[in-house]
Amino acid sequence: MANPMNAEAPKTTLGEDLRSLLQCPRELWLIYAATFLEYLGIFSFLQTLPLWLSSDFGMTDKEAGWWSATFSTLVSLFVFLVGSIADAVGVRRMLIVAFALAAVTRLAMALAPSTELAITSLLAFGLAYATCSPVLQASVQRASTAGTRAFAFSLWYVSFNIAGAVIGPLIDLCRQAFLVADPANPGKQILARKAMNLPLLGEQMVSAHSVIMAFGFITAALAALVILFVRKDFEHRNTDNAATAKKVHPLTALREVFSDNFFWRFMLLLVLVSLVRMMFQHMHFTWPKYVTRMEGEDFPVGTVWSINSALIIFMAPLGTALTRHRKPLQVLLFGASISALSPFVLCFGSSMPYQLGMILVLTVGEALWSPRLYEYNVSIAPRGREATYVSLAALPYFLAKFLVGPTSGYLLASFVPEGAGERNPAALWALIGLGTIIGPIGIFLLRGWFVRKEEPAASAA
């Protein structure tokens, strides 16, 4: 098997690639639609999770951070198995189950009357959360052809970033509907619960965060409905997949993947990339509390962060077009280096220009490396083991989330505490930046190790 992290793309024209993409089966476009719907729920959940735990259930920054880390750890355990199960039972069936579970657990989180039920629902949601991304990636791989795969994954990346661009303003509109004047601080606003008439339940006191969770229930249910229109044998209709491997027991699939020596080298690469991706987790766990404490509860958290997704919609296809004939490892290293510098922008200030500058730097780098990484996660997988490979490849990322959860709580409590107290946000983001920059430095130093031994040394990036 050629080393895809260092291989040149086929020398086809951009027009030829786009025309081939339009000829892909309808399942590819249904997968894009389901991805868009599900990620409306995922993005709203990620931006709301720490605020929901603290505001609705009275948790401290540290407590919310540890429960976020516990959730991520459980997701890591689930993701270890979901890919091999999907390869055994089929990606279509796995997606229907995952979306249905996501709908039920998000509704339970929205209606949870106590901390115990909220946490139980959150942890149960971990199985659905662990399933969606790796199985959707495997579905894109099986619905596309070799010649269209780079752009197929670029558009898949765009599909969920459209969701990110849409959900941000919706979150802010929801939060604004629950803002009231703060009696203790004239001129300031705080979030408060409001009475709402709910179907079957009657009048209930609800929060902005519970309404956002309930919105995720609707989007997941619609995603499950979309997947029902995917033909059961879609992965065999693609001539590229004609030789799809025979389905085996999940443990057999795991053993086959573990026996691939390059898998472990690629896992190291993903560990280093995960250090860069930690910035995205800090944008979900750390940034919302940091920016609302520095700039006020009326700061448009959702809208500002949605700029990242709005820019990606245009930048990801452009980045793919400009780098499609470049070696993927080169593109990944360059893009990851740019993204890793983004936390340092916030060392200079917390006002809107600095927030926008940080997001711009983060997004430019992301547009280069992230879509290509999704593509090569599946391109190096043995035929018929794509879901297994991708789910295992996601482990470093989910383990990184475990580090971010409690770290976020301690950083906030130490440098940007709630209420009155000395604050040092520059130190907070400098420490985060020192963590992210290790990733590209490590990739650069070890770049030769990510080339298969049987390949000539000259082929190294």
C-alpha positions as CSV (number, residue, x, y, z in Angstrom):
1,M,0.0,0.0,0.0
2,A,1.4,3.4,-1.0
3,N,1.9,5.9,1.8
4,P,-1.0,8.3,1.3
5,M,0.4,10.8,3.7
6,N,3.2,11.4,1.3
7,A,1.7,10.5,-2.1
8,E,1.0,12.9,-4.9
9,A,-2.6,13.4,-6.1
10,P,-3.6,12.2,-9.6
11,K,-2.7,14.8,-12.2
12,T,-6.3,15.6,-13.2
13,T,-7.8,19.0,-13.8
14,L,-10.0,20.7,-11.3
15,G,-12.9,20.6,-13.8
16,E,-12.5,16.9,-14.3
17,D,-12.6,16.3,-10.5
18,L,-15.7,18.4,-10.0
19,R,-17.6,16.7,-12.9
20,S,-16.7,13.3,-11.5
21,L,-18.0,14.4,-8.1
22,L,-21.4,15.3,-9.6
23,Q,-21.6,11.7,-11.0
24,C,-21.3,10.1,-7.5
25,P,-24.4,8.2,-6.3
26,R,-27.2,10.0,-4.5
27,E,-26.0,8.5,-1.2
28,L,-23.1,10.9,-1.1
29,W,-25.5,13.9,-1.1
30,L,-27.8,12.3,1.5
31,I,-24.8,11.8,3.7
32,Y,-24.0,15.5,3.3
33,A,-27.6,16.4,4.3
34,A,-27.5,14.1,7.4
35,T,-24.1,15.5,8.4
36,F,-25.5,19.0,8.2
37,L,-28.5,18.1,10.4
38,E,-26.5,16.2,13.0
39,Y,-23.8,18.8,13.3
40,L,-26.4,21.5,14.0
41,G,-27.0,19.5,17.1
42,I,-23.3,18.7,17.8
43,F,-22.2,22.4,17.5
44,S,-25.1,23.6,19.6
45,F,-24.3,21.0,22.2
46,L,-20.5,21.7,22.3
47,Q,-21.0,25.4,22.7
48,T,-23.7,24.9,25.4
49,L,-22.2,22.0,27.5
50,P,-20.1,24.0,30.0
51,L,-22.6,26.8,30.3
52,W,-25.4,24.2,30.8
53,L,-23.6,22.4,33.6
54,S,-22.7,25.6,35.4
55,S,-25.7,27.7,34.9
56,D,-28.5,25.1,35.0
57,F,-27.0,22.8,37.6
58,G,-24.8,25.1,39.7
59,M,-21.5,23.4,39.0
60,T,-18.2,25.3,39.5
61,D,-15.7,25.7,36.6
62,K,-13.7,22.7,37.9
63,E,-16.7,20.5,38.4
64,A,-18.0,21.3,34.9
65,G,-14.6,20.6,33.5
66,W,-14.3,17.2,35.2
67,W,-17.7,16.1,34.0
68,S,-16.8,17.3,30.5
69,A,-13.6,15.2,30.8
70,T,-15.6,12.2,32.0
71,F,-17.9,12.5,29.0
72,S,-14.9,12.7,26.7
73,T,-13.3,9.7,28.3
74,L,-16.5,7.6,27.9
75,V,-16.7,8.7,24.2
76,S,-13.1,7.5,23.8
77,L,-14.1,4.1,25.1
78,F,-17.1,3.9,22.8
79,V,-15.2,5.1,19.7
80,F,-12.8,2.2,20.2
81,L,-15.5,-0.2,19.2
82,V,-18.1,1.6,17.1
83,G,-16.0,1.5,13.9
84,S,-15.5,-2.3,13.9
85,I,-19.2,-2.7,14.8
86,A,-20.2,-0.5,11.8
87,D,-17.9,-2.5,9.5
88,A,-19.7,-5.7,10.8
89,V,-23.3,-4.5,10.7
90,G,-23.1,-1.9,8.0
91,V,-22.7,1.9,8.2
92,R,-26.3,2.7,7.2
93,R,-27.7,0.7,10.1
94,M,-25.2,2.1,12.5
95,L,-26.0,5.7,11.5
96,I,-29.7,5.2,12.0
97,V,-29.2,3.8,15.5
98,A,-26.7,6.6,16.4
99,F,-29.0,9.4,15.3
100,A,-32.0,7.9,17.0
101,L,-30.0,7.6,20.3
102,A,-28.7,11.1,19.9
103,A,-32.3,12.4,19.6
104,V,-33.5,10.6,22.7
105,T,-30.5,11.5,24.9
106,R,-30.6,15.2,23.9
107,L,-34.3,15.4,24.7
108,A,-33.5,13.8,28.1
109,M,-30.8,16.4,28.7
110,A,-33.2,19.2,27.8
111,L,-35.9,18.0,30.2
112,A,-33.6,16.7,33.0
113,P,-35.1,17.9,36.4
114,S,-32.0,17.0,38.4
115,T,-28.2,16.9,38.2
116,E,-28.2,13.1,38.4
117,L,-30.6,12.6,35.4
118,A,-28.7,15.3,33.4
119,I,-25.4,13.6,33.9
120,T,-26.9,10.1,33.1
121,S,-28.3,11.5,29.8
122,L,-25.0,13.2,29.0
123,L,-23.0,10.0,29.4
124,A,-25.5,8.0,27.4
125,F,-25.3,10.5,24.6
126,G,-21.5,9.7,24.5
127,L,-22.3,6.5,22.5
128,A,-24.1,8.4,19.8
129,Y,-21.5,11.2,19.8
130,A,-18.7,8.6,19.4
131,T,-20.4,7.0,16.5
132,C,-21.4,9.8,14.1
133,S,-18.2,11.3,12.9
134,P,-16.1,8.1,12.1
135,V,-19.1,6.3,10.5
136,L,-20.0,9.3,8.4
137,Q,-16.4,9.5,7.2
138,A,-16.5,5.8,6.2
139,S,-19.8,6.5,4.4
140,V,-18.2,9.3,2.4
141,Q,-15.3,7.1,1.4
142,R,-17.7,4.3,0.3
143,A,-20.0,6.7,-1.7
144,S,-17.2,8.4,-3.5
145,T,-14.6,7.3,-6.1
146,A,-10.8,7.5,-5.9
147,G,-10.7,10.4,-8.3
148,T,-13.3,12.5,-6.4
149,R,-12.3,11.6,-2.8
150,A,-10.3,14.8,-2.0
151,F,-13.2,17.0,-3.0
152,A,-15.8,14.6,-1.6
153,F,-14.2,15.0,1.8
154,S,-13.7,18.7,1.3
155,L,-17.5,19.1,0.7
156,W,-18.3,16.9,3.6
157,Y,-16.2,19.2,5.8
158,V,-18.1,22.1,4.3
159,S,-21.4,20.5,5.0
160,F,-20.9,20.4,8.8
161,N,-19.3,23.8,8.8
162,I,-22.4,25.2,7.2
163,A,-24.1,23.9,10.2
164,G,-21.6,25.7,12.4
165,A,-22.2,28.9,10.6
166,V,-26.0,28.6,10.9
167,I,-26.1,27.5,14.6
168,G,-24.1,30.4,16.0
169,P,-26.6,33.2,15.4
170,L,-29.4,30.8,16.5
171,I,-27.7,30.2,19.8
172,D,-27.4,33.9,20.4
173,L,-31.0,34.6,19.5
174,C,-32.0,31.9,22.0
175,R,-29.8,33.4,24.7
176,Q,-31.1,36.9,24.0
177,A,-34.7,35.7,24.6
178,F,-33.7,34.7,28.1
179,L,-31.7,37.8,29.1
180,V,-33.1,40.0,31.9
181,A,-31.7,43.0,33.7
182,D,-29.3,42.1,36.6
183,P,-30.8,43.6,39.7
184,A,-27.4,43.6,41.4
185,N,-25.6,45.4,38.6
186,P,-27.6,48.1,36.8
187,G,-26.9,48.2,33.1
188,K,-25.9,44.5,32.9
189,Q,-27.9,41.5,31.8
190,I,-28.0,37.9,33.1
191,L,-29.7,34.7,31.8
192,A,-32.9,33.7,33.7
193,R,-35.3,30.8,33.4
194,K,-38.7,31.4,31.8
195,A,-42.1,29.6,31.9
196,M,-43.0,27.8,28.7
197,N,-46.0,25.6,27.8
198,L,-44.5,22.2,26.6
199,P,-46.4,19.4,24.8
200,L,-47.5,16.7,27.2
201,L,-45.7,18.3,30.1
202,G,-47.6,21.6,30.5
203,E,-46.0,24.7,31.9
204,Q,-42.4,24.3,32.8
205,M,-39.6,26.6,33.8
206,V,-36.9,26.2,31.1
207,S,-33.5,27.8,30.5
208,A,-31.9,29.0,27.2
209,H,-29.5,26.0,27.5
210,S,-32.3,23.4,27.8
211,V,-34.0,24.9,24.7
212,I,-30.7,24.6,22.7
213,M,-30.5,20.9,23.8
214,A,-34.0,20.3,22.7
215,F,-33.2,21.8,19.3
216,G,-30.5,19.1,18.9
217,F,-33.3,16.4,19.5
218,I,-35.1,17.7,16.4
219,T,-32.0,17.8,14.1
220,A,-30.9,14.3,15.1
221,A,-34.4,12.9,14.4
222,L,-34.3,14.5,11.0
223,A,-30.8,13.1,10.3
224,A,-32.1,9.6,11.1
225,L,-35.0,10.1,8.7
226,V,-32.6,11.2,5.9
227,I,-30.5,8.1,6.3
228,L,-33.6,5.9,5.8
229,F,-33.5,7.0,2.2
230,V,-29.9,5.6,1.7
231,R,-30.1,2.4,-0.2
232,K,-29.0,-0.6,1.8
233,D,-26.4,-1.8,-0.7
234,F,-25.1,1.7,-1.6
235,E,-21.5,0.9,-0.7
236,H,-21.5,-2.0,-3.3
237,R,-22.8,0.2,-6.1
238,N,-19.6,2.1,-6.4
239,T,-17.2,0.2,-8.7
240,D,-14.3,1.4,-6.5
241,N,-15.8,-0.7,-3.7
242,A,-16.5,-3.8,-5.7
243,A,-13.8,-5.6,-3.8
244,T,-15.2,-4.6,-0.4
245,A,-13.9,-7.0,2.2
246,K,-16.2,-9.6,3.7
247,K,-17.8,-8.5,7.0
248,V,-16.3,-10.1,10.0
249,H,-16.7,-10.1,13.7
250,P,-15.8,-6.7,15.3
251,L,-12.9,-8.2,17.2
252,T,-11.4,-9.7,14.0
253,A,-11.6,-6.3,12.3
254,L,-9.8,-4.7,15.3
255,R,-7.1,-7.4,15.1
256,E,-6.6,-6.8,11.4
257,V,-6.1,-3.1,11.9
258,F,-3.8,-3.5,14.8
259,S,-1.5,-5.7,12.7
260,D,-0.9,-2.9,10.2
261,N,2.4,-1.4,11.3
262,F,1.8,1.9,9.6
263,F,-1.4,2.3,11.7
264,W,0.7,2.9,14.8
265,R,2.9,5.5,13.0
266,F,-0.2,7.3,11.8
267,M,-1.6,7.2,15.3
268,L,1.5,9.1,16.5
269,L,0.9,11.7,13.8
270,L,-2.7,12.0,15.0
271,V,-1.5,12.5,18.6
272,L,0.6,15.5,17.4
273,V,-2.3,16.8,15.4
274,S,-4.6,16.5,18.4
275,L,-2.4,19.0,20.3
276,V,-3.4,21.5,17.6
277,R,-7.0,20.4,17.7
278,M,-7.1,21.0,21.5
279,M,-7.6,24.7,20.6
280,F,-11.0,23.8,19.1
281,Q,-11.9,22.1,22.4
282,H,-10.8,25.2,24.3
283,M,-13.1,27.2,22.0
284,H,-16.0,25.0,23.3
285,F,-15.0,24.5,27.0
286,T,-12.8,27.6,27.9
287,W,-13.6,30.4,25.5
288,P,-17.4,30.9,26.1
289,K,-16.8,31.5,29.9
290,Y,-13.7,33.5,29.3
291,V,-15.2,35.9,26.8
292,T,-18.5,36.4,28.6
293,R,-16.6,37.1,31.8
294,M,-14.3,39.6,30.1
295,E,-16.8,41.2,27.7
296,G,-20.2,40.6,29.4
297,E,-23.1,38.1,29.0
298,D,-24.4,39.9,26.0
299,F,-21.3,39.2,24.0
300,P,-22.4,37.3,20.8
301,V,-20.6,34.1,21.6
302,G,-22.4,31.9,19.0
303,T,-22.3,34.5,16.2
304,V,-18.6,35.2,16.7
305,W,-17.5,31.5,16.8
306,S,-19.8,30.8,13.8
307,I,-17.4,33.0,11.7
308,N,-15.0,30.1,11.8
309,S,-17.5,27.8,10.1
310,A,-18.7,30.6,7.7
311,L,-15.1,31.1,6.5
312,I,-14.4,27.4,6.2
313,I,-17.3,27.0,3.8
314,F,-15.3,29.0,1.2
315,M,-11.7,28.4,2.5
316,A,-11.8,24.6,2.6
317,P,-12.6,24.0,-1.1
318,L,-10.2,26.8,-2.0
319,G,-7.5,25.2,0.1
320,T,-8.1,21.8,-1.4
321,A,-8.0,23.3,-4.9
322,L,-4.7,25.1,-4.3
323,T,-3.0,22.2,-2.5
324,R,-4.5,19.2,-4.3
325,H,-1.2,18.3,-6.0
326,R,0.9,19.0,-2.9
327,K,2.0,16.2,-0.6
328,P,-0.6,15.9,2.2
329,L,2.0,15.8,4.9
330,Q,3.4,19.2,3.7
331,V,-0.1,20.7,3.7
332,L,-0.9,19.3,7.1
333,L,2.3,20.6,8.6
334,F,1.9,24.1,7.1
335,G,-1.8,24.4,8.1
336,A,-1.3,23.0,11.6
337,S,1.5,25.5,12.2
338,I,-0.8,28.4,11.4
339,S,-3.6,27.1,13.6
340,A,-1.3,26.5,16.5
341,L,-0.4,30.2,16.6
342,S,-4.0,31.4,17.1
343,P,-4.1,31.3,20.9
344,F,-1.3,33.8,21.2
345,V,-3.5,36.5,19.5
346,L,-5.6,36.6,22.6
347,C,-2.5,37.4,24.7
348,F,-2.7,41.0,23.3
349,G,-6.3,41.7,24.3
350,S,-9.9,40.4,24.7
351,S,-11.9,43.0,22.7
352,M,-13.7,42.1,19.5
353,P,-10.8,42.8,17.1
354,Y,-8.6,40.3,18.9
355,Q,-11.4,37.7,19.0
356,L,-11.9,38.1,15.3
357,G,-8.1,38.0,14.6
358,M,-7.7,34.8,16.6
359,I,-10.5,33.1,14.8
360,L,-9.1,34.2,11.4
361,V,-5.7,32.7,12.2
362,L,-7.2,29.5,13.5
363,T,-9.5,29.2,10.4
364,V,-6.8,29.8,7.7
365,G,-4.7,26.9,9.1
366,E,-7.8,24.7,9.6
367,A,-8.9,25.1,6.0
368,L,-5.5,23.7,4.8
369,W,-5.0,20.7,7.1
370,S,-8.3,19.5,8.4
371,P,-10.1,18.4,5.3
372,R,-7.0,16.6,4.0
373,L,-6.7,14.7,7.3
374,Y,-10.2,13.4,7.2
375,E,-9.6,12.1,3.6
376,Y,-6.4,10.3,4.6
377,N,-7.8,8.8,7.7
378,V,-9.9,6.5,5.4
379,S,-7.5,6.3,2.4
380,I,-4.9,4.4,4.4
381,A,-7.5,1.9,5.7
382,P,-7.7,-1.6,4.3
383,R,-10.8,-2.1,2.1
384,G,-13.9,-2.8,4.2
385,R,-12.2,-1.7,7.4
386,E,-12.7,2.1,6.9
387,A,-15.0,2.6,9.9
388,T,-12.8,0.6,12.2
389,Y,-9.7,2.5,11.1
390,V,-11.4,5.9,11.4
391,S,-12.9,5.2,14.8
392,L,-9.5,4.1,16.2
393,A,-7.8,7.1,14.5
394,A,-10.2,9.4,16.5
395,L,-8.9,8.1,19.8
396,P,-6.1,10.6,20.2
397,Y,-8.5,13.4,19.6
398,F,-11.0,12.2,22.2
399,L,-8.2,11.6,24.7
400,A,-7.1,15.2,24.1
401,K,-10.6,16.3,25.1
402,F,-10.1,14.5,28.4
403,L,-7.1,16.8,29.0
404,V,-8.9,19.9,27.9
405,G,-12.0,19.4,30.2
406,P,-10.4,19.6,33.6
407,T,-7.6,21.8,32.3
408,S,-10.2,24.3,31.2
409,G,-11.8,24.4,34.6
410,Y,-8.5,25.0,36.4
411,L,-7.3,27.6,33.9
412,L,-10.5,29.6,34.2
413,A,-10.5,29.4,38.0
414,S,-6.9,30.5,38.1
415,F,-6.7,33.2,35.4
416,V,-10.3,34.4,34.7
417,P,-12.3,33.6,37.8
418,E,-16.0,34.3,38.0
419,G,-17.0,37.5,39.9
420,A,-14.6,39.9,41.4
421,G,-11.0,38.9,41.4
422,E,-7.6,39.4,39.7
423,R,-7.6,38.2,36.1
424,N,-4.8,37.4,33.7
425,P,-6.3,36.2,30.4
426,A,-3.0,36.7,28.6
427,A,-1.4,34.0,30.7
428,L,-4.4,31.6,30.1
429,W,-4.0,31.8,26.3
430,A,-0.2,31.8,26.4
431,L,-0.3,28.4,28.3
432,I,-2.8,27.0,25.8
433,G,-0.7,28.3,22.9
434,L,2.5,26.6,24.3
435,G,0.5,23.3,24.3
436,T,-0.8,23.6,20.7
437,I,2.6,24.6,19.2
438,I,4.2,21.3,20.3
439,G,2.1,19.6,17.6
440,P,3.6,21.1,14.5
441,I,7.1,21.1,16.0
442,G,6.8,17.3,16.6
443,I,5.4,16.7,13.1
444,F,8.3,18.6,11.6
445,L,11.0,16.7,13.7
446,L,9.5,13.3,13.0
447,R,8.3,13.8,9.4
448,G,10.6,11.2,8.0
449,W,9.1,8.6,10.3
450,F,5.7,8.9,8.7
451,V,7.0,7.5,5.4
452,R,6.9,3.7,4.9
453,K,10.3,2.1,5.1
454,E,10.0,0.5,1.7
455,E,9.7,3.9,0.0
456,P,12.8,5.8,-1.1
457,A,14.0,8.4,1.4
458,A,13.7,11.1,-1.3
459,S,10.0,10.8,-1.1
460,A,9.9,12.3,2.4
461,A,8.0,15.6,2.8
